[in-house]
Every structure is written in structure tokens, then in C-alpha cells.
Amino acid sequence: MSKNLLELIFKPKLHSMAAITSSLLRNYAGSASVRAFAFANVRVPPPRTFFNYNPVSFLLPFHSRRSFSRIGVTNDEEALAKAAAVNADSEAPTIFDKIIAKEIPSSIVYEDEKVLAFRDVNPQAPVHVLVIPKFRDGLTMLGKAEERHTEILGYLLYAAKIVAEKEGILDGFRVVINNGPGGCQSVYHLHLHVLGGRQMTWPAG
């Protein structure tokens, strides 16, 4: 086949393809310029950030942050316990005496002539009830217990069982008595903490 014949067959097609390609490039350039104009003139809100700028929260993993928070709470408890210990042997009425006298409202769970049980205002478990004797009789803390206190001490434990039964946690609960500043006792009127409604862990903190 001669060179001239080849040119006659393929040259028009080549010109046509070149024209199409040129047209596509012009359209793309036009679209790009439109997009550039749009991006230049449309106000785009800055991307939202999800960083927590608290240095401790940002740097520490979740379980460490929770532990750090727990340390802060513990330090507060220790400070309150040390402050309360200053007046540990005072005969002045405590906040519990005022609760017993109904001078301060409380959410009562159980009450009889010997004890009063009410919900803790700072619960450490789904169920957290304080059980206190209505008469201190020198029983400001377990460390002050004498033989004459044997009956009320036993009755407090029995009352704790009644509270657990009323709260539906009889199958698993914990009874705690804080004693002195080292035990983080914050009110010098002997009291039991009845905790439940969740899995208790060991060792207790």
C-alpha cells in the first residue's frame, strides 16, 4: 500500500482525535478554573478538631486518666479526714446528729429506735447507704469501741443486712467502716457503709 493511500485513510482520523483531545483539555481547564474560582470565593468552615487540650487527658490513656482522677479524689478524702480528726473527741453535734434530728433532710432507707440508714450523698456504687447508731455513747469510731458497745455493734451489722435486703443486693454487697484519718474517716460518729449493685473488686482501695 502506498504512502499516499495511507495518509488518505488515517490523516482525517488523526485530525479528528486531535480535535477531540484538544476539546477535552479545554473543557477540563475550564472546569478547573471554575473549581478554583469556587474554592477561592466560598467560605469553608475550618475542620472540627476533637483534641482534648487538657494536658493530662491528652497524654494519658483512658485507664491512666481514670487512675489520675481517682488519685485526686483520694487526696480530697484524705484532706477531709485529717481536718475532721482535729475535732474527733469533741462532744459537739455532728452532721449525723442533725440528720437523726431531721434538721438536715436525708433519703432514709431504714429506721428504728436504734439505728438510721440513709443514702450517701456521694455514692461510690449504685447502692451506697450509711448505717449509723442513733446514740453515739462515745462510739465516735470503731477504735473507741468498748465492751459495753457490743450490742449496738452487732445490731449495726444486722441493720446492714436489712438494708441489703431492702435494696435487693443480698446476694452480694460490701460493708465498710472507716476508722481514723488513716482510714479516711470524715465524720466522728461511727457509721457503716453498705455498698452494692455492682461487682466489688479486691483489694479494696
Residue frames relative to the residue before (quaternion, step in Angstrom):
aa qw qx qy qz dx dy dz
M 1.0000 0.0000 0.0000 0.0000 0.00 0.00 0.00
S 0.4378 -0.7263 0.4642 0.2555 3.58 -0.81 0.98
K 0.6488 -0.5264 0.3958 0.3813 3.54 -1.31 0.46
N 0.6511 0.5258 -0.3262 0.4396 3.58 0.93 -0.81
L 0.6519 0.5143 -0.3197 0.4564 3.55 1.01 -0.81
L 0.6255 0.5354 -0.3320 0.4602 3.60 1.04 -0.75
E 0.6518 0.5159 -0.3175 0.4563 3.57 0.94 -0.85
L 0.6471 0.5291 -0.3210 0.4453 3.56 1.00 -0.82
I 0.6844 0.4888 -0.2889 0.4573 3.57 1.07 -0.77
F 0.8203 0.3282 -0.1330 0.4492 3.58 0.72 -1.11
K 0.5602 0.6415 -0.4028 0.3352 3.62 1.08 -0.54
P 0.6564 0.4981 -0.3445 0.4498 3.66 0.84 -0.78
K 0.6525 0.5178 -0.3224 0.4496 3.57 1.01 -0.81
L 0.6337 0.5309 -0.3253 0.4591 3.54 1.04 -0.78
H 0.6460 0.5105 -0.3179 0.4701 3.58 1.00 -0.86
S 0.6487 0.5282 -0.3158 0.4478 3.57 1.03 -0.85
M 0.6650 0.5004 -0.2983 0.4673 3.60 0.93 -0.89
A 0.6340 0.5259 -0.3289 0.4618 3.56 1.03 -0.79
A 0.6484 0.5220 -0.3175 0.4542 3.55 1.01 -0.84
I 0.6491 0.5165 -0.3160 0.4605 3.55 1.00 -0.89
T 0.6561 0.5172 -0.3101 0.4537 3.55 0.93 -0.95
S 0.6482 0.5208 -0.3094 0.4614 3.57 0.97 -0.90
S 0.6493 0.5211 -0.3109 0.4584 3.56 1.01 -0.84
L 0.6501 0.5198 -0.3114 0.4585 3.56 0.97 -0.88
L 0.6523 0.5161 -0.3128 0.4585 3.55 0.98 -0.87
R 0.6504 0.5103 -0.3245 0.4597 3.59 0.99 -0.81
N 0.6531 0.5165 -0.3138 0.4564 3.55 0.98 -0.86
Y 0.6493 0.5155 -0.3149 0.4621 3.55 0.97 -0.87
A 0.6451 0.5169 -0.3183 0.4641 3.55 0.98 -0.91
G 0.6476 0.5150 -0.3216 0.4603 3.53 1.02 -0.83
S 0.6534 0.5093 -0.3127 0.4646 3.56 0.94 -0.88
A 0.6420 0.5277 -0.3216 0.4538 3.55 1.00 -0.85
S 0.6624 0.4977 -0.3167 0.4618 3.56 0.97 -0.83
V 0.6200 0.5309 -0.3425 0.4652 3.55 1.10 -0.73
R 0.6652 0.4969 -0.3079 0.4645 3.54 0.94 -0.91
A 0.6326 0.5312 -0.3330 0.4547 3.56 0.99 -0.81
F 0.6434 0.5187 -0.3166 0.4656 3.56 1.02 -0.86
A 0.6576 0.5173 -0.3107 0.4510 3.55 0.95 -0.92
F 0.6873 0.4801 -0.2964 0.4574 3.57 0.85 -0.91
A 0.6571 0.5194 -0.3095 0.4503 3.55 1.10 -0.68
N 0.7886 0.3544 -0.1631 0.4752 3.59 1.05 -0.66
V 0.6354 0.4906 -0.3445 0.4868 3.61 1.24 -0.12
R 0.3667 -0.7284 0.5353 0.2199 3.57 -0.83 1.00
V 0.1231 -0.7936 0.5949 0.0348 3.54 -0.57 1.17
P 0.4254 -0.7095 0.4859 0.2821 3.61 -0.67 1.01
P 0.5512 -0.6103 0.4358 0.3656 3.58 -1.02 0.69
P 0.5774 -0.5946 0.4207 0.3690 3.59 -1.07 0.62
R 0.4797 -0.6626 0.4912 0.2992 3.54 -1.05 0.81
T 0.2264 -0.7579 0.5960 0.1383 3.51 -1.07 0.75
F 0.2360 -0.7859 0.5615 0.1066 3.50 -1.09 0.71
F 0.3869 0.7297 -0.4838 0.2893 3.54 1.16 0.49
N 0.2900 -0.7029 0.6182 0.1991 3.54 -1.12 0.71
Y 0.2634 -0.8219 0.4869 0.1340 3.56 -0.41 1.20
N 0.3981 0.6595 -0.5150 0.3759 3.55 1.25 0.24
P 0.4621 -0.7173 0.4257 0.3013 3.65 -0.47 1.11
V 0.6686 0.4990 -0.3187 0.4499 3.57 0.93 -0.83
S 0.6856 0.4856 -0.2915 0.4574 3.58 0.86 -0.96
F 0.6659 0.5217 -0.3090 0.4346 3.58 1.02 -0.79
L 0.7597 0.4207 -0.2091 0.4496 3.55 0.92 -0.90
L 0.7507 0.4097 -0.2200 0.4693 3.57 1.05 -0.72
P 0.5049 -0.6133 0.4970 0.3493 3.61 -1.10 0.56
F 0.7245 -0.4769 0.2770 0.4135 3.55 -1.28 0.50
H 0.6939 0.4808 -0.3078 0.4389 3.60 0.76 -1.00
S 0.6386 0.5127 -0.3323 0.4678 3.60 1.10 -0.62
R 0.6266 0.5228 -0.3417 0.4661 3.59 1.06 -0.75
R 0.6406 0.5176 -0.3280 0.4628 3.57 1.01 -0.82
S 0.6472 0.5101 -0.3171 0.4695 3.57 0.99 -0.82
F 0.6380 0.5287 -0.3223 0.4578 3.56 1.01 -0.86
S 0.6421 0.5162 -0.3098 0.4746 3.57 1.01 -0.87
R 0.6353 0.5327 -0.3165 0.4610 3.55 1.02 -0.85
I 0.6167 0.5385 -0.3427 0.4607 3.58 1.05 -0.75
G 0.6442 0.5273 -0.3183 0.4535 3.58 1.00 -0.86
V 0.6499 0.5043 -0.3100 0.4767 3.57 0.97 -0.87
T 0.6451 0.5282 -0.3171 0.4520 3.57 0.95 -0.90
N 0.6434 0.5225 -0.3259 0.4548 3.58 0.97 -0.83
D 0.6302 0.5238 -0.3238 0.4729 3.59 1.05 -0.77
E 0.6496 0.5166 -0.3100 0.4638 3.56 0.95 -0.90
E 0.6547 0.5143 -0.3114 0.4582 3.57 0.95 -0.85
A 0.6482 0.5169 -0.3173 0.4604 3.57 1.00 -0.83
L 0.6517 0.5053 -0.3079 0.4745 3.58 0.98 -0.86
A 0.6525 0.5220 -0.3133 0.4512 3.57 0.97 -0.85
K 0.6626 0.4976 -0.3078 0.4675 3.58 0.96 -0.81
A 0.6460 0.5083 -0.3183 0.4721 3.57 1.04 -0.77
A 0.6652 0.5071 -0.3043 0.4558 3.60 0.97 -0.84
A 0.6187 0.5826 -0.3426 0.4005 3.59 1.06 -0.73
V 0.5394 0.6347 -0.4003 0.3821 3.59 1.17 -0.50
N 0.7828 0.2706 -0.1339 0.5441 3.59 1.03 -0.83
A 0.2203 0.8314 -0.4895 0.1440 3.56 1.21 0.50
D 0.7626 0.3664 -0.1957 0.4960 3.61 0.95 -0.81
S 0.4339 0.6979 -0.4643 0.3303 3.56 1.25 0.22
E 0.3942 -0.7072 0.5373 0.2361 3.56 -1.16 0.64
A 0.3993 0.7232 -0.4783 0.2979 3.58 1.25 0.12
P 0.5765 -0.5949 0.4203 0.3701 3.61 -1.06 0.67
T 0.3106 -0.7265 0.5830 0.1893 3.55 -1.08 0.77
I 0.6931 -0.4341 0.3525 0.4549 3.53 -1.30 0.03
F 0.6220 0.5438 -0.3478 0.4432 3.60 1.10 -0.60
D 0.6034 0.5412 -0.3565 0.4647 3.58 1.07 -0.67
K 0.6652 0.4986 -0.2982 0.4691 3.57 1.00 -0.80
I 0.6224 0.5155 -0.3381 0.4822 3.58 1.12 -0.64
I 0.6357 0.5245 -0.3229 0.4652 3.58 0.99 -0.82
A 0.7056 0.4469 -0.2511 0.4892 3.57 1.01 -0.85
K 0.4293 -0.7210 0.4324 0.3300 3.59 1.34 -0.01
E 0.3715 0.7115 -0.5019 0.3221 3.57 1.15 0.59
I 0.7294 0.2258 -0.1497 0.6282 3.54 1.28 -0.51
P 0.4134 -0.7264 0.4812 0.2643 3.62 -0.71 0.98
S 0.0027 -0.7786 0.6275 -0.0038 3.53 -1.21 0.58
S 0.4631 -0.6445 0.5273 0.3035 3.55 -1.30 0.36
I 0.1702 -0.8395 0.5125 0.0609 3.55 0.02 1.34
V 0.2390 -0.7669 0.5855 0.1093 3.53 -0.95 0.99
Y 0.7892 -0.0722 0.0881 0.6035 3.57 1.03 -0.84
E 0.0624 0.7899 -0.6073 0.0586 3.54 -1.11 0.74
D 0.0916 0.7467 -0.6582 0.0286 3.53 -1.16 0.74
E 0.7639 -0.3872 0.2411 0.4565 3.59 -1.21 -0.23
K 0.7301 0.4411 -0.2363 0.4654 3.59 1.19 -0.42
V 0.8258 0.1290 -0.0166 0.5487 3.58 0.96 -0.86
L 0.1810 -0.7316 0.6427 0.1371 3.51 -1.39 0.31
A 0.0782 -0.7854 0.6133 0.0280 3.58 -0.91 0.92
F 0.0880 0.7985 -0.5847 0.1130 3.57 -0.77 1.06
R 0.6063 -0.5955 0.3969 0.3467 3.54 -1.22 0.55
D 0.4724 -0.6542 0.5168 0.2859 3.54 -1.07 0.83
V 0.4336 -0.7115 0.4879 0.2604 3.59 -0.92 0.88
N 0.7377 0.2830 -0.1983 0.5800 3.59 1.28 -0.22
P 0.0633 -0.8713 0.4849 0.0424 3.58 0.64 1.13
Q 0.2542 -0.7651 0.5787 0.1226 3.52 -1.11 0.84
A 0.7440 0.1731 -0.1432 0.6293 3.56 1.34 0.22
P 0.6872 -0.4690 0.3336 0.4433 3.62 -1.19 0.30
V 0.7414 0.1709 -0.1324 0.6353 3.55 1.18 -0.64
H 0.1688 0.7601 -0.6105 0.1452 3.58 -0.71 1.08
V 0.0733 0.8141 -0.5593 0.1380 3.52 -0.19 1.36
L 0.2794 -0.7362 0.5930 0.1682 3.57 -1.06 0.82
V 0.1252 -0.7678 0.6254 0.0608 3.54 -1.00 0.88
I 0.0066 0.8234 -0.5640 0.0630 3.57 -0.62 1.15
P 0.4636 -0.6305 0.5247 0.3351 3.58 -1.17 0.50
K 0.4943 -0.6733 0.4571 0.3058 3.59 -0.99 0.74
F 0.7539 0.2534 -0.1594 0.5849 3.58 1.21 -0.48
R 0.3874 -0.7493 0.4863 0.2281 3.55 -0.57 1.13
D 0.0129 -0.8429 0.5365 0.0405 3.58 0.87 -0.94
G 0.7284 -0.4238 0.2285 0.4875 3.57 0.99 0.88
L 0.5678 0.6032 -0.3802 0.4114 3.58 1.27 -0.11
T 0.0323 0.8332 -0.5473 0.0716 3.54 0.50 1.22
M 0.7846 0.0009 0.0333 0.6191 3.56 1.19 -0.61
L 0.6484 -0.5310 0.3614 0.4087 3.56 -1.18 0.45
G 0.6237 0.5667 -0.3296 0.4256 3.56 1.11 -0.67
K 0.6683 0.4692 -0.2938 0.4969 3.59 1.27 -0.24
A 0.4002 0.7459 -0.4611 0.2663 3.59 1.27 -0.02
E 0.1179 -0.7621 0.6346 0.0505 3.53 -1.14 0.81
E 0.7174 -0.4496 0.3001 0.4394 3.55 -1.26 0.23
R 0.6333 0.5511 -0.3329 0.4293 3.59 1.06 -0.69
H 0.6493 0.5232 -0.3120 0.4554 3.59 1.23 -0.34
T 0.3828 0.7709 -0.4573 0.2235 3.58 1.28 -0.13
E 0.6694 0.5200 -0.3133 0.4281 3.57 0.86 -0.91
I 0.7080 0.4489 -0.2820 0.4665 3.60 0.79 -0.96
L 0.6050 0.5514 -0.3638 0.4444 3.59 1.08 -0.63
G 0.6654 0.4840 -0.2961 0.4851 3.57 0.96 -0.83
Y 0.6580 0.5149 -0.3174 0.4486 3.56 1.00 -0.80
L 0.5946 0.5629 -0.3620 0.4455 3.59 1.08 -0.63
L 0.6582 0.4896 -0.3096 0.4808 3.59 0.99 -0.79
Y 0.6283 0.5166 -0.3378 0.4736 3.57 1.02 -0.72
A 0.6406 0.5184 -0.3162 0.4701 3.60 1.04 -0.83
A 0.6038 0.5504 -0.3514 0.4571 3.60 1.09 -0.69
K 0.6371 0.5170 -0.3165 0.4760 3.57 1.05 -0.78
I 0.6339 0.5207 -0.3307 0.4667 3.61 1.00 -0.79
V 0.6411 0.5222 -0.3170 0.4645 3.58 0.98 -0.87
A 0.6541 0.5140 -0.3132 0.4581 3.59 0.90 -0.93
E 0.6486 0.5144 -0.3132 0.4655 3.56 1.01 -0.80
K 0.6652 0.5053 -0.3002 0.4606 3.58 0.94 -0.89
E 0.7230 0.4390 -0.2337 0.4794 3.56 1.06 -0.79
G 0.4846 -0.7034 0.4131 0.3159 3.60 1.26 -0.01
I 0.5807 0.5839 -0.3769 0.4240 3.59 1.13 0.57
L 0.2605 0.8205 -0.4808 0.1665 3.56 1.24 0.40
D 0.6536 0.5283 -0.3207 0.4368 3.60 1.13 -0.52
G 0.8179 -0.0303 0.0137 0.5744 3.60 1.21 -0.14
F 0.3099 0.7279 -0.5628 0.2398 3.59 -0.49 1.19
R 0.3172 -0.7375 0.5666 0.1857 3.55 -1.31 0.19
V 0.1825 -0.7500 0.6265 0.1085 3.54 -1.13 0.76
V 0.0522 -0.8123 0.5801 -0.0289 3.57 -0.73 1.11
I 0.0628 -0.7537 0.6524 0.0489 3.55 -1.11 0.78
N 0.2196 -0.7599 0.5996 0.1222 3.57 -0.68 1.09
N 0.0659 -0.8199 0.5687 -0.0035 3.58 -0.84 0.96
G 0.8560 0.0329 -0.0603 0.5125 3.55 -0.62 1.18
P 0.7152 -0.4573 0.3053 0.4315 3.58 -1.29 0.16
G 0.6386 0.5253 -0.3311 0.4545 3.60 1.06 -0.67
G 0.7084 0.4021 -0.2453 0.5257 3.56 1.22 -0.46
C 0.4657 -0.7132 0.4045 0.3329 3.57 1.36 0.28
Q 0.2566 0.7454 -0.5669 0.2391 3.60 0.90 0.91
S 0.1500 -0.8330 0.5306 0.0460 3.57 -0.67 1.09
V 0.7456 0.2281 -0.1759 0.6010 3.61 1.26 -0.22
Y 0.2717 -0.7956 0.5242 0.1359 3.56 -0.67 1.13
H 0.4636 0.5118 -0.5293 0.4930 3.42 0.47 1.49
L 0.4665 -0.7223 0.4154 0.2969 3.56 -0.26 1.26
H 0.1217 0.7915 -0.5897 0.1047 3.58 -0.88 0.93
L 0.3185 -0.7237 0.5871 0.1737 3.52 -1.25 0.67
H 0.2595 -0.7159 0.6245 0.1735 3.53 -1.13 0.74
V 0.1069 -0.7621 0.6360 0.0576 3.58 -0.82 1.00
L 0.0110 -0.8252 0.5613 -0.0620 3.56 -0.48 1.25
G 0.2448 0.7680 -0.5677 0.1674 3.56 -1.02 0.79
G 0.5455 0.6209 -0.4525 0.3351 3.54 -1.28 -0.20
R 0.7524 0.1714 -0.1557 0.6166 3.57 1.31 0.10
Q 0.6249 -0.5250 0.4094 0.4078 3.55 -1.27 0.21
M 0.2994 -0.7371 0.5786 0.1797 3.58 -0.76 1.01
T 0.2495 -0.7717 0.5687 0.1370 3.56 -1.05 0.74
W 0.1997 -0.7714 0.5937 0.1125 3.55 -1.27 0.32
P 0.5107 -0.1776 -0.8408 0.0269 1.60 -1.94 1.52
A 0.5547 -0.5921 0.4623 0.3578 3.55 -1.21 0.51
G 0.4150 -0.7246 0.4962 0.2377 3.57 -0.98 0.85
